[in-house]
């Protein structure tokens, strides 16, 4: 069987460096904890209870005989970290890897540190992944001056020293059963915190007076039993000493010694997407029309629309009635709703005459309608005209009014806004995988350019996009792995071979029966690999933290050997899911759960956690489990598919088009189970600008 070349970890670093690209910078701060050998924050080889700030991404490589590890770690929320890791059985980077052991790790903080209490966290290495690296732990960390102490208990690999009996078996015999520390069947929740024995670990980090330099020492409970059983491995002593050096906020390096005969080294890169350039920042200065500090003699609704159009603001249906002026506003994709509302309200107030005291705007997006936003004109005049008010004062008097319109009325923009292509979008789409047991790191990069065409009959929206495949190494996907007879996504390498292909071309009808009830119907080439038809319905109450919905699609697989991938082959496939969303109030995270039928006709569920940042960046981690399985060459099966997604708006960077963005996905390639159609118009995302969460998060932009 061919061996895996060691270039996988070089590519991880190259993609990581491209990710930061000098656009994310950390500010000077007190000494910060650094990563361990396996990726999560810790000492040398043991995990600590420490956490990064929400939005932190870390990527790196490390080595300790007989492995080289590469990873990408994301801090989804202040108390939750998730790491995708690839461990290669190799001790010399110039040699081929004998085996690969991918895994998904997590750490969850239970208690924050106080003056008298340590920070406490639980976690798992290879919570989903190969059993060779699997282990769970509970750790506690306490800072005292320049010293940071850590102690904890480990299960599985992390407790193979067997210092104590597993205390959890007193709760259930399930936890006290025998546990295999190796094997081809993947680790999963049924293995967590099981086994007859556990181990004790601990250590300390000392932050020296030399800026960026710390010294580490730890004592672990990993006895390398799987390696000793698999081959003639000389396990090192359980203690380790070393140093960590951070010459700049975005990089740190570590060098250490495990026992007296094993060297370890690590390099990691880090940054925080919170510091990503704001997508609205460079356009505020272009709004040349000022807010008038005085009132005009007449109310002129037509002038409101005309002046707004001069600044590319789609404001229409403007009218006045006694003390109220109202209008409809089409929201753009890449600006916050409060920012767009502020620009529109400015033109309404400037031409509202002497007696109008209340301003109302109904926001719409792609024919979907949100609740009416009503402000007091005097609040705007104080804040924008006289600089004597604040966004908080405007918020205090703002009203959110559910729409009372005819539920069958279809919102569409005036004809003068509808000629020619519009809403041009440019996406740099990169996917990489650290989760392959037979191919090391795989990657693919493409540029997707799209636009929206004029409406048909004022009802149907039209979309088209093309994909330019820039680079990939997916030819390695089938070096060892056999092709599936009926591939779902395992033939991705064939799609990547074509330099230019049609990505999407479809028609869509979207409609809001009420401001909290939305639907969509669409048909055509819906994504790169599938064409078909389907729809979605969403119920999203404005003031609620939850939403529910359902979607279903009937699709055909596209032929990657046809011109522009336009051909269709295979039988039709029916896929459908019910969905639910909930906003966690203290974590500022959206939980999305869906259950139903996937494209391989497998039944299962997906759970995802999504974090939205003020600058427009979106970070998401997901896990899918179904009743069918993918097989590997070593006799193992997996019912799960896991990944991390990051979307970064590029419009805030000088010289880059406003509707440009970069998408990064870290997930396995070539999986057939747990795959769903990529809905090109997800209603939850389309209605995000109407939500109370979005308005509250960006409300300070109502007074730019």
N, C-alpha and C positions, 0 to 999 in steps of 0.2 A: 504493500500500500504506500502511495507517495507520502512524503513528509511535508509538513507545513513550513514554508519559509519564514524566517524571523522578521521580515520587514513589516509585520503587522503593527508593532508598537511604534515604529518610525512614523507610519502614516497617522497613527493616533495623535502624535505630537504635532505633525504638520497641520492636521485639521484643527487641532486646538489652537495653534498659533493663528491660523486664518480666522478662527472664530473671534478672537479678541481683536486682532488687527490694529491695536493701538487706540481703539474706540472706547474701551472700558478702562477706567483708572480707579484705583483705590486711594483714599485719602490717608494721610498719616494717622496712625492709631497706636494704642498700647500694644505690647507683644501679643500676638494671636497664636492659638494652637495650630498645629500643622497636621498633615495627614500621616497615617501609619503606612506600613508596607502594602496593605491591601486596598487603600483608598480612603475609607472613612477617617475622620479625625481621631488621633490617638497618639501613642508613643511610638516605639519602633515597630513592634509586632503585635501589640495589644491595643484594643479599642478603648477610648476614653468616653466619658459622658458629654464631652464638649460638642457644641453645635456652631455652625456658621450662621451668618445673617441670611434671612430669606432672600432668595435670588442668586446666591453664590453658586457658581459652577467651577468645578475643579476637574482637570484632566491630567493624567500622569502615567509614568511607567516606573517599575521598581524591580529589583532582582534579589533573590536569596536562593541559593542552590537548594532544590533543583528546579526552581520556577522563575519565570519572568511574568510579572503581572502588569496589565494595562487597564485603565479604568476611566470612567466619566462619572462624577458625582454631582448631584444637584440638591440644593437645599430648597425644597418646595415651600416650606414654611419654617418659621423659627424653630419649632420642635420636631421637624420631620426631614430626614435626609434619605435619599435613595441613590444607590450606586450600581452601575452596570460594569461588570468586571470580566476580563478574560485572563485566565491563568494558563501559561504554556509550560509544559514540562521540558525545561531546557536550562542548562547552566552556563552556556557560552553563547553569546549573541550571534556568533558566526556559524553556529550549528543550526540544523533543522529542528523544529519542535517535534517531539515524539507524540504528544497528545495535548489536547486543549480542553480546559475545564471552565466553561463559562458559568456565570452566576449573577443573580440579582440580589443585592444586599440592601438592608434598610436599618435605620436607627431612629428610635422615637424617644424623645425626652419626656420623662414622667414628672420630674420636679426641677425647678430652677434653683440655682445656688443662692443662698442667703448668707448672712453673717455667721450663722451657726449650723447651716445645713449644706451638705454637698449637692452638686448637680447630679441627678440620677437619670439613667437612660437604659432602655432595653434595645436589643438589636439582633440581627441575624446576618450571617455571612452565607451566601448561597441559599437564601430563603427559598428561591426558585433557581434551580441549576443543578450542576453535578454534585454528587455526594462527597467527592474527594475533598472539597473545600468547606463543606457545610458545618455550621456550628452557630449556637446562639449564646447570648450573654446578657448579663445585667451589670452595669458598671456605675461607679460613683467617682466624681472628681471634685476636689476642693483646692482652691487657691489660697496660699499663704505667702504674702509678700511676693518674692520672685520665684516661688516654688509652686508647681501645680501637681498635686498628688492624685493618683488614680488607683482604685482597687475594684475587683469584680469577680464574678463567678461565671464559668463557661460550661456549656453543654456541647455534645458532639465533638468535633475536632478541637474546639477551644477548651474542652474539659477532659481531653484524653489522658491527662496526668492522673485522673481518678483520685483526687485528694479526699473527696467525701462521697457519700451516697446521695443520690438525687432526692432532694426533699419533696419534690413535687409528686412523687409516687404515693405519698400519703394522701394526696387529693384524689388520685385515680391511678389504677394499675396501668393505664395507657402510658403514662410518663415513665414507668419503671421497666418497660420491656426492653429487650435487646435491640441495639441500634447498630446497623452496619455503617462503618466509617468510609466505605468505598462501594462502588457498584455502578452499573450503567443506568439503572432506573433513577430518574431525577428526584432531587429533594423537594419536599413540599410541606404544607402546613401539618400534615400528619406526622412529620418527623421533628417538628419544633419542640425543644426542651424535653426530649425523650432520652432514654438511656439510663443504665443503672447507676452511673457515677458522674460526678461533675468535678471541675478543677478550679483552683484559685489562682488569680493573676493580680499583678500590681506593678506600680512603677512611679517615676517622678520625672518631671521636666523642670529644668532650671533655666530661667531667662537671664542671660549674662548681661553685664553692662555694655558689651559691644552690641551695637544696634543690629538687630536681625539674627543674632546668634543665640541658640539655646542648646543645652546638653540634655540628653535623654538616657534613662536607664529603666529597664523593665525585666520582670520575671514572668514568663508565660506558662500556660498549662497545655500547650500543644506539643505532643511527643512524637509527631510524624509517624504514627502507627500505620497509616495507609501506605506510606512510601516504604517502610520497612517490610511490610507484608508483600508489596508488589515487586520490589527489586532490592538489591543489596545496597541499601542506603544507610550511610553513617549519620545518624541524627545528632544535631548539635546540642550543646547544653541549653537549658531553658532560659538562661539570662542573656541580656543584650545591652550593649552600651553604644552610644553614638552621638552625633551632633546634627542639628538642623540649622541651615543658613538661608535667610531670606534677603537677598541683595536688593530686591525691588518688590513692591506690593503684589505684583502679578506672578512671581516665580519663587519657589523655594526648593532647596536641594538638601539631601540627607545622606550621610555616610555613617555606617555603623558596623558592629561586629556581633554576631550571634555565637556565644561561647568563645572558644579560642581558635576555631578553625573555619568559621564561615563569615564571609563579608556580605554586607547588604548595602544597597544604594537605591536612591529614589530621586526622581525629578518630577515636579508637579507645577502646573500652570493654573492660575485662578483669576476670577473676576466676578463682578456682580452686575446682573442685567438691570438692576435699579439705576445704574449710572449710565445706561444707554442713552444716547442723544434723544431728546424729546422730539417726537415727530411733528409737533406744532411749532417748535421754537423759531425756526427760520422764516416762517410765513407771517408772523404777527406784525412785523415791521412793514409788510406790504399793504396793510390796511390803512390807506392814506386818509380816508374820509373820517374826520373827527366826530366825536359826540358833541352835539350842540348844547351849550350851557343855557340856551334860551329856547322858548317855544315859538314856532312860526304862527302866522296868522290863519292859515287854513289847513285842514286835514286833507292830505293828498295821497290816497292809497296807491294810485298809479305811480307816483314818484317814489314811494317806498320800494316797489318792485323794480323800477328802472335803476335806481341808485344801487340796490343790492345786486342786480345783474352785472353792473359795472365792476363789481368785486367778485364775480363768479359765485354769487350766492343765489341759489334757486329758491327765491321767495315769490309766492304767487297766491292768488285768491285773497289778496289783501282787501279789507273792507273795514269801515267804521260804523259804529252804532251807538249814538249818545256818548257815553264815557268810555267805550271799549273799542279798541282796534284789534283785529284778528287777522291771521294769515296762516298759510301752510308752508312748511320748510322741508325741502328735500335734503336729507343728511348725506354727507360724503362718507367714504369708507375710512379715511385715514386722519380724521380730526375728532376730538372729543365732542360730544353733544353740547356741553356748556359753552365751549369755545365757539361753535357754530351758532348757538342760540344768541350769544352775546353780540356777534356781528350782525345777525338779523334784527334783533331787538333795537340795535343802534339806529338802523335805517327807519324802523317803524317809529321810534321816538322822535327822530329828526324831522319827520314829515307828518306828525299826528295832530298838528294844530294846537289850539290853546286849551281845549276842554277835555281831551282824552286823558284818563287817569289810569286805565288798565290796559295792558298789552298781553295778547294771547297768541301762542303759536302751537299748531299741531304738527309734530314731526312725522315724516314718512321716510321710508327707505325701501326701495324696490317694491313699491306698492303696499308695503306693510305700514300700519298706522299705530302710532303710540298715543299715550294719553296727552291731553292738552296741557301745556305749561303756561301759567298765568302769573305775571309779575306786576307790581305797582310801578307806574312810570316814575313816580317821585323817588323811589329807591334807586332806580337806574340813574336818574339825574344827579342824585347825591354822590353815588359811587363813581360814575364815569364822567359826569360833567363838572362836578365841583371837587372831586377827590375827597369828599367828606363822609362817604359811606363805605360799606364793606360787603364782601360776598356773603358773610354770615347774616347781615341785616336783610339782604335780598332773599336769602334762603328762608329766613324766619317768616316772611310775608308771602312767599311763593305758594301757589296752589297747583295741585296735580288733579286734573279733572278727567275722569273716564269719558271716552267719546260717546256721544248720544246720537251719532250719525246712523243713517240707514245701513244695516249690516251688509246689504248687498251692493252698496256703492263701491266702485273700484277707483282707487286713487291712482292718477297718472299725471305726469308733469305736462305742462303746456307744450304745444308743437314746436315753439321756437327753441325749446331746450332739447328737442328730440331728434334733430337732423344729424346724420353722420355718426361715426364711431365715437365713443366716449368712455370714460372711466378706464383708461389704459392702465394696465397693471404689469409689473415685471417682478418675477420671483426667481431667486437663486435657490434651487432645491437640492439639498445635499442629504444623502442618507448613508450611514455607516453602520456596521454591525460588529460588536464584540462578542456575539453570542453563538458563534459557529464552532462546532466540535471538529470540523473537517477542513475548514478553509481559512482559519485565522481571521484577520480583519478584511471585510469586504466594504467597498464604498462605491458610490455613484453620485455624480453631480450633473445637474441639468439647469438650463435657463428656460423658464416658461413665460411667454409673452401673450397677453390676452387683452380683450376689449369687449365692451358691451355695444351691441348694434341697436338701431332705432326700434321702438316698440311696434308691434303689429296690431293694428286696429285699436291702439290705446290699451291693450289688454296683455299682450304677450311680450315678455322680455327675451332678448336673444343674446347669446354669449358664444364667444369663440376664443380659443387659445391654441398656440403651437408650442411644442417642446423641442428644444435644441439640446441634445445629449452631448455634454462636454467631455466627460472623463469617467471611467469606471474600471474596475478589475473583475467584473462579474463573469468573465470567461473562466475563472477559477471555480465558479459555483458548481459546475458539473464535472470537475476533474475526477472526483471520487463519487459524488452523489448521483444516483441514477435519476433519470427524468420520470416524472409522474405521467401516467397515461392520460389523465384528465387534470391538467394543472389549473390551479386557481391563481396563484401568484408565483409558483416555483419556476415559471418560464420568464421571469423578469429580465434575465440576461438577453433574451431574444428581443425584447422591447428596447433594451438599452443599446443594441447594435445599430439601430437606425439613427442616423445623424439628426434628421428633422422629421417630426411626426405631428399629426394632429393630436392635440391633447384633449380638448373638449370642443364640442359644437352642439349646443342644445337650446331648446326653447323652454321657457318657464312661465307659469302663471302663479303669482303670489297674491294673497288677499288676507285682510284682517276683517273678520266678522265683527269683532270688537277690539278695543285697544289691548285686550289681554288674551285674545283667541286668534291664532294665525294658522294659515295653511299654505301649502305649495304643491304644485303639480309640474312635472318636467319630463322631457323626453329628448333623446338624441344620444350623442357620444358624451356620456356623463363623466368619464374619467379615462385615464390612459389605457386601461386594460378592458373596460366594459362599456357597452352601449345598452340602452334600454329605456324604460319609463317607470315612473313611480311618483311618490308624493310623501308628504309629511304633514302632521298636525301638531300644534303646540299650544298648551294652555299655560300662560305665564302671568299670574296676577302681579300687578305693579308693586304692591307693598309686601308681598310674600318673599321669603327666602327660597321657596321651592317652585318647581315647575314640572309638568309632566307632558309627555308627548308620545307619538308613535310614528314610524316610517315603514314603508314597504316599497320594494323595487323588483321588477321583472326584467332581467338583463340577459344579454348574450356576450360571450367572450369575443374580444377583438383578435384579429389574426395579425401577429407581428411580422409575418412574411408578405403582407399585402402593402400596396402603395399607401404611404402615410398612416399605415395601420388601420385603414378604413374597412377592411374586410371583416366579416363576422363568421364564426364557426362554432360548432358545438350546440348542445341543447340549451334551451332557455333555463335560467336559474331563478328561483324565487327566494328572496331574502327579506326579512322583516324583523323589527325590534320595537319593543316598548321601552320608553326611557323615562328617567327621572333625574332631576337636578336639585341640589341643596347647597346653599352658601353657608359654610361654617363661619359663625360670627367672629370668633376670636382669632382664627387662623387666616382669614381673608382668602379662603380657598373654596372653589366650587367642586363638589363631588358629583360625578355623573355616573349613573348605573344604567346599563341597558341589558336586556335579555331577549333572546329570540333565535332566529335561524340565520346562519352565516352562509357564505357562498359555496362551501363544500357540502352543504346540506347538513352541517353539524349544528347541534343545539348547544347553547351555552350562554355565558354572560360576560360582560366587560365592566370593569370598574376603573375609573380614571379620576385623577386629582389635577385640577388646573389652577394656576396662579397667574393673575393679570397684574402687570406693573404699570405705574403711572406714565412712564414714557412710551407705552404701547407694546412692550415685550410681553409674550405669553409663554409660560412654561407649563408642561403637562407630562405626567407619568401615567401609564395605563397598564392593565393586566387583563388578559382574556383567557378564560378556561372553557373548554367545550367537551362534549362527550365523545369526540373522535381524537385521534392522535397522529402526529407526525413521527416517523421512525428515523433513527440514525444508523450509521454503519456498524455501530458497536453493540447493537442489540437493545438499545434504550428507546423509550418512547416518551413523548411529551404531549400533554393535553393543553399546554399553556403557551401564550405568546405575550411578551412584555416589551415595553419600549418607553423612550423619553422623546418628547418633541419640544423644540424651541423655535419660536417665531420672533424675528427682530425687524421692526420697521426701519427702513433705510432712508426715509424721507427727511429725517432731521440732520443728515450728513450733507455737507456742502457739495454741490454739483451733481447730486444723485436725485433722480426724479422722485416726486412726492409719493407716488403709488408703488414704489419699489420696496421689497422686503426680502429677507433671507429666512429660509426654513431649514432647520437641522433636525434630522430624525436619527435616533440611535435605536435600532431594532433589528431583529433577525431578517435576513433575506430568504426568499424562496419558501416561506411557510405557506401551507395550503389550508390548515385548520385555523379557525378563529379569525377569518378575513371577512370584512364587510365592505360594501361599496362605499367609496369616498364621496359622500353627499356633497355636490358642488355648492349647494345653497342651504347650509344648516340653519334652521330657523332660530335656534337659541343664539347663535352668533349674530345673525342679522338683526335681532331685536335687542341686542345688548345695549345699544345706545338709548333705548327707551327705559331701561331698568332704573330702579331707585339706587341700586348699588353704583351704577356707572355715573349717574348724576351727582351722587354724594362724593364719589372718589375724585371727580374732576371739577367740582363746583367752584373751586378757587379761580378757574379760568373764565368764569362769567365776568370777572373784572380784570382783563389782561393788563 
